[in-house]
Amino acid sequence: MNKIIIADASPLIAFGSIGKLSVLSDLFGKVVIPEIVATECLIDRTRPGAIAIAKAIDDKLIQVHSAAIAHVDNALEILDQGEAAAIALAHSLNLPLIIDEKLGRGVAKKLGVKIIGTIGVLLLAKQKKMVKAIKPILLLLKNGRYFLSDALIKEALKRAKEV
């Protein structure tokens, strides 16, 4: 288990919207997010996951990192501020990153940042017997309007041996 993992907004929103943020801290220990990611997640408390994320921050399951992060690479300029900050923080602290967006994942990989996405977290949680099955969780996410392609769900269920 890593002692600390950095997170981008999308996975936090995904897990927060279905009441499963504890999976992140159970798997990885401390979850750290840049201040801009916290702002993205909490700017509108009516958005999916916002209240759960705010509670996780209050309960210290998620720690907000407020220090300025040095510019790492010009590739970060093509990303939104939250993704760029999360990647830069993970890079500067040499920590893994939870991120879902394809473009951001590509930039993070280019910079040598170890990444995992929402699906990877679910597969790891199942492997470590923290969840019995990922299919109900994937359906909750999809029904909650979290974008997961049918192909991605099919592949995840195959890897989880739930087909």
URBELQUI-V77129 format. One record per backbone hydrogen bond with DSSP energy under -1.0 kcal/mol. CO is the residue of the C=O (numbers start at 1). NH is the residue of the N-H. E is the energy in kcal/mol with one decimal. If there is no record, write none. Layout:
CO&NH&E + CO&NH&E
This chain:
3&30&-2.8 + 5&32&-2.8 + 6&98&-2.4 + 8&12&-1.1 + 9&13&-2.9 + 10&14&-2.7 + 11&15&-2.8 + 12&16&-3.0 + 13&17&-2.5 + 15&20&-3.2 + 16&19&-1.1 + 20&23&-1.5 + 21&24&-1.2 + 21&25&-1.1 + 22&26&-2.9 + 23&27&-2.3 + 24&28&-2.9 + 25&29&-1.9 + 30&5&-2.3 + 31&63&-3.3 + 32&7&-2.0 + 33&65&-3.4 + 34&38&-1.8 + 35&39&-2.4 + 36&40&-2.3 + 37&41&-2.3 + 38&42&-2.1 + 39&43&-1.5 + 44&47&-2.2 + 47&50&-1.8 + 49&53&-2.7 + 50&54&-2.6 + 51&55&-2.3 + 52&56&-2.3 + 53&57&-2.2 + 54&58&-2.5 + 55&59&-2.9 + 56&61&-2.5 + 56&62&-1.6 + 57&60&-1.3 + 61&31&-1.0 + 63&33&-2.6 + 65&35&-1.7 + 73&76&-1.6 + 74&77&-1.7 + 75&78&-1.3 + 76&79&-1.6 + 80&84&-2.5 + 81&85&-2.6 + 82&86&-2.6 + 83&87&-2.7 + 84&88&-2.7 + 85&89&-2.6 + 86&90&-2.5 + 87&91&-2.8 + 88&92&-2.9 + 89&93&-2.2 + 90&95&-2.5 + 96&6&-2.6 + 97&116&-2.0 + 98&8&-2.3 + 101&105&-2.7 + 102&106&-2.2 + 103&107&-2.1 + 104&108&-2.7 + 105&109&-2.6 + 106&110&-2.2 + 107&111&-1.7 + 108&113&-2.8 + 109&112&-1.7 + 114&97&-2.5 + 116&99&-2.1 + 117&121&-2.5 + 118&122&-2.2 + 119&123&-2.6 + 120&124&-2.4 + 121&125&-2.7 + 122&126&-2.2 + 123&127&-2.6 + 124&128&-2.2 + 125&130&-3.4 + 126&129&-1.9 + 134&138&-3.0 + 135&139&-2.4 + 136&140&-2.0 + 137&141&-2.5 + 138&142&-2.8 + 139&143&-2.9 + 140&144&-1.5 + 141&146&-2.6 + 142&145&-1.5 + 149&153&-2.3 + 150&154&-2.6 + 151&155&-2.4 + 152&156&-2.6 + 153&157&-2.7 + 154&158&-2.0 + 155&159&-2.5 + 156&160&-2.0 + 157&162&-3.3 + 158&161&-1.1
